[in-house]
Amino acid sequence: MDASSLDPKILEKINQLQEKFEASGQDMVSYLEGLLYADYLTYWEYIHLDTLLSLQQPKTSFKDEKIFIIYHQITELYFNLILSELEQLADQHSISEEFFSSRLERVILYFDQLISSFAVMWKGMEKEQFLKFRMSLLPSSGFQSAQFREIELMATDAYRLVALSKRDSFNRKSTAKELFAHLYWQQGAIELATGKKTLTLKSFEAKYGKRLVELIDNYRHKNLWRKYAELKNPSKELRELMRQFDLKANVFWPLAHYKSAVRFLHRDPDVIAATGGTNWQKYLPPRFQKVIFFPELWTQKEQEEWGKGWVVEEIFGEEMQKE
C-alpha cells in the first residue's frame, strides 16, 4: 500500500504525530511499533476493577459493614473530584466568569450527589448491625477525612473556619499554625469528660497536620473566595452559585451526616464512642459553629439563622409527623 491510497485523514494524523514527536525529540516510529505490539485496552483494566473490588475489607462478619465501607469510599472519590475543580480554579490565571461558573457548577453537582446519597447510610443499614460493627472500628471516624478539610481550606480564608467562640481573635494575617490549632472541627474531637484531644484527633493531626498547615499558606491568595474577588462585576448568577456551594458544603452536607447520626445514636448517649469519641452533637449542626465560606454574600439575618430552616424540616419534621 502506497501513501496515495491512504485516507487523507489518516495522513493528516500521521503528520501531526510526526510534528508532536519531533518537537519533543522522540522517534515516532518507535512509538508506532510499541502501539503495534500493545494489547487492546479493556474496561476492567482501565478502571482497575479487580483492584477496586478488593478494597472492601470488613473487620467483622456483619454484612452491612460492606455498605458502610463502600459508601465512605464513594464519598472520598467525590471529594477528590471537588478538589480537582477547586485546584483548576485556583491555578487559572486571568480567570473568566464562564470558566469560574462551569467549574463551580461541577462542584455543586458533586455535592448534590453526596447529599442525596447519604440515604444509603441511614436507610441502607440495620441499626443493630451498625452499632455492633462500628465499635470494632474505633478510634477511626469520618471526622478524619482530610479531603473534606482540604475542600474547606481551598474554599475560603482559613480564619473563617476558626471555632466560633474564638473567630474574632483571628484574621487573614494570623499564621497558619495559629489558625490550624483553632479550626472549628478541632472542637468536635475533644473528649467530653476531660476536654482533651481524642485519639481520633491526635492520629489525624499526626498524619495530616503538616500538610493542612501548608495548605492554609498555599491558598491564602488563591482560595475560591479570593478568586471570586478577582472578578470584575460578577453576575447575579455566579453570586447565586457561590451561595449554593456555601449552603451545600456547610448546611446540607453536615446535616445529612447529622441525620444519620441521630438515627443511629441520639437515643443512647453511651454509644457516642461509635463516632470515634467525637462530640458530633456540637460539631455537625451548622447552628453551633456557623461555618460560612462567604459571609459577604449573606445578610445578617441569614447568617444568624444559618441552617435553621433545614434542621426544622429534615430533622424534627419527621419526628413531629410520627407524633
TAHU-V356515 format. One record per residue. N is the residue number from 1. SS is DSSP state (a for helix, b for strand, c for the rest). OMEGA is omega in whole degrees, -180 to 180 (* if undefined). NEAR is the number of other C-alpha atoms within 12 Angstrom. Layout:
BEGIN
N&SS&OMEGA&NEAR / N&SS&OMEGA&NEAR
END
This chain:
BEGIN
1&c&177&6 / 2&c&-175&7 / 3&a&-177&12 / 4&a&-178&10 / 5&a&-180&10 / 6&c&176&13 / 7&c&180&13 / 8&a&179&12 / 9&a&178&13 / 10&a&178&14 / 11&a&179&16 / 12&a&179&14 / 13&a&179&14 / 14&a&179&20 / 15&a&178&15 / 16&a&177&15 / 17&a&179&20 / 18&a&179&21 / 19&a&-180&16 / 20&a&-176&16 / 21&a&177&18 / 22&a&-180&14 / 23&a&-179&12 / 24&c&178&11 / 25&c&-178&10 / 26&c&179&15 / 27&c&-177&17 / 28&a&-178&21 / 29&a&179&15 / 30&a&179&13 / 31&a&179&17 / 32&a&178&16 / 33&a&177&11 / 34&a&178&12 / 35&a&-180&13 / 36&a&-177&11 / 37&a&-175&10 / 38&c&176&10 / 39&c&176&9 / 40&c&180&11 / 41&c&177&11 / 42&c&179&10 / 43&a&-174&10 / 44&a&176&13 / 45&a&-176&13 / 46&a&-179&12 / 47&c&179&12 / 48&c&-173&14 / 49&a&-179&13 / 50&a&178&13 / 51&a&-179&12 / 52&a&-177&17 / 53&a&178&15 / 54&c&-174&13 / 55&c&178&16 / 56&c&-177&22 / 57&c&-179&19 / 58&c&179&20 / 59&c&179&19 / 60&c&179&21 / 61&c&180&15 / 62&c&-175&23 / 63&c&-176&21 / 64&c&177&29 / 65&a&179&31 / 66&a&176&28 / 67&a&-179&27 / 68&a&-179&37 / 69&a&-176&31 / 70&a&-179&25 / 71&a&-180&26 / 72&a&176&27 / 73&a&177&23 / 74&a&179&23 / 75&a&-179&31 / 76&a&177&26 / 77&a&176&22 / 78&a&176&28 / 79&a&-179&33 / 80&a&176&24 / 81&a&179&27 / 82&a&179&36 / 83&a&179&32 / 84&a&179&23 / 85&a&180&31 / 86&a&177&40 / 87&a&179&29 / 88&a&180&26 / 89&a&-178&36 / 90&a&-174&33 / 91&a&-179&22 / 92&c&178&21 / 93&c&-179&16 / 94&c&-172&18 / 95&c&178&25 / 96&c&179&22 / 97&a&179&28 / 98&a&178&17 / 99&a&-180&24 / 100&a&-177&36 / 101&a&-178&32 / 102&a&-180&22 / 103&a&179&31 / 104&a&176&39 / 105&a&177&28 / 106&a&179&27 / 107&a&-180&36 / 108&a&178&32 / 109&a&180&24 / 110&a&178&30 / 111&a&176&37 / 112&a&179&25 / 113&a&180&27 / 114&a&-176&33 / 115&a&-178&29 / 116&a&-176&21 / 117&a&-177&25 / 118&c&176&31 / 119&a&176&24 / 120&a&-179&27 / 121&a&-172&33 / 122&a&174&26 / 123&a&-171&20 / 124&a&-179&22 / 125&c&174&28 / 126&c&-178&23 / 127&a&-177&26 / 128&a&178&17 / 129&a&-178&22 / 130&a&-175&34 / 131&a&179&29 / 132&a&-177&24 / 133&a&-178&27 / 134&a&-179&36 / 135&a&179&24 / 136&a&-175&22 / 137&a&-178&25 / 138&c&4&25 / 139&c&-178&25 / 140&c&-179&25 / 141&c&174&32 / 142&a&173&37 / 143&a&-174&37 / 144&a&177&34 / 145&c&-179&28 / 146&a&-178&30 / 147&a&178&29 / 148&a&176&29 / 149&a&178&37 / 150&a&177&34 / 151&a&-180&39 / 152&a&-176&39 / 153&a&177&44 / 154&a&-177&40 / 155&a&-171&43 / 156&c&175&40 / 157&c&-172&41 / 158&a&-178&49 / 159&a&178&37 / 160&a&179&37 / 161&a&177&41 / 162&b&178&36 / 163&c&-173&30 / 164&a&-177&26 / 165&a&-177&18 / 166&a&-172&20 / 167&a&-178&25 / 168&a&-178&16 / 169&a&-177&17 / 170&c&177&26 / 171&c&-176&19 / 172&c&-178&24 / 173&c&179&17 / 174&c&-179&23 / 175&c&-179&22 / 176&a&-179&31 / 177&a&178&23 / 178&a&-179&22 / 179&a&-177&36 / 180&a&-177&34 / 181&a&-175&28 / 182&c&179&28 / 183&b&-171&35 / 184&a&-175&35 / 185&a&174&40 / 186&a&-179&36 / 187&a&180&34 / 188&a&-180&34 / 189&a&176&40 / 190&b&179&28 / 191&c&-176&24 / 192&c&-174&21 / 193&c&-172&12 / 194&c&-177&10 / 195&c&-180&15 / 196&c&178&19 / 197&b&176&25 / 198&c&175&31 / 199&a&177&24 / 200&a&-179&32 / 201&a&-179&34 / 202&a&-179&24 / 203&a&178&22 / 204&a&-180&29 / 205&a&-180&26 / 206&a&-178&16 / 207&a&-170&16 / 208&a&-174&21 / 209&a&-178&26 / 210&a&-179&18 / 211&a&-179&22 / 212&a&175&32 / 213&a&178&30 / 214&a&180&21 / 215&a&177&33 / 216&a&180&38 / 217&a&-176&28 / 218&a&-176&22 / 219&c&178&31 / 220&c&-174&30 / 221&c&-179&25 / 222&c&174&31 / 223&c&-174&35 / 224&a&-180&40 / 225&a&179&36 / 226&a&178&26 / 227&a&177&35 / 228&a&-179&36 / 229&a&179&25 / 230&a&-177&22 / 231&c&177&22 / 232&c&179&13 / 233&c&178&13 / 234&c&-176&22 / 235&c&175&17 / 236&a&-180&13 / 237&a&179&18 / 238&a&177&27 / 239&a&180&27 / 240&a&176&20 / 241&a&178&28 / 242&a&179&37 / 243&a&180&29 / 244&a&177&30 / 245&a&179&38 / 246&a&-180&38 / 247&a&-175&35 / 248&a&-179&32 / 249&a&-170&40 / 250&a&177&40 / 251&a&-173&37 / 252&a&-178&36 / 253&a&179&36 / 254&a&180&38 / 255&a&171&41 / 256&a&176&35 / 257&a&-179&39 / 258&a&179&36 / 259&a&178&36 / 260&a&180&33 / 261&a&179&37 / 262&a&-178&30 / 263&a&-175&29 / 264&a&-166&29 / 265&a&-165&27 / 266&c&-179&21 / 267&c&-177&12 / 268&c&-177&14 / 269&a&-177&18 / 270&a&-176&15 / 271&a&177&24 / 272&a&177&28 / 273&a&-179&31 / 274&a&173&33 / 275&a&-179&43 / 276&c&-179&32 / 277&c&-178&39 / 278&c&-179&38 / 279&c&-171&38 / 280&a&-179&39 / 281&a&-180&30 / 282&a&-173&25 / 283&a&-174&32 / 284&c&-177&38 / 285&c&-177&34 / 286&a&-175&38 / 287&a&-180&27 / 288&a&-176&30 / 289&a&-180&34 / 290&c&175&35 / 291&c&-179&41 / 292&c&-178&45 / 293&c&-171&37 / 294&c&-176&36 / 295&a&179&26 / 296&a&-177&19 / 297&a&-178&26 / 298&c&176&21 / 299&c&179&14 / 300&a&-180&12 / 301&a&179&12 / 302&a&179&20 / 303&a&180&27 / 304&a&-178&19 / 305&c&-175&22 / 306&c&177&31 / 307&c&-173&34 / 308&a&-177&24 / 309&a&-178&21 / 310&a&179&26 / 311&a&-178&28 / 312&a&-176&20 / 313&a&-172&17 / 314&a&-176&24 / 315&a&-175&26 / 316&a&-178&20 / 317&a&-178&15 / 318&a&-179&14 / 319&a&179&15 / 320&a&180&11 / 321&a&-180&11 / 322&a&-180&7 / 323&c&*&7
END
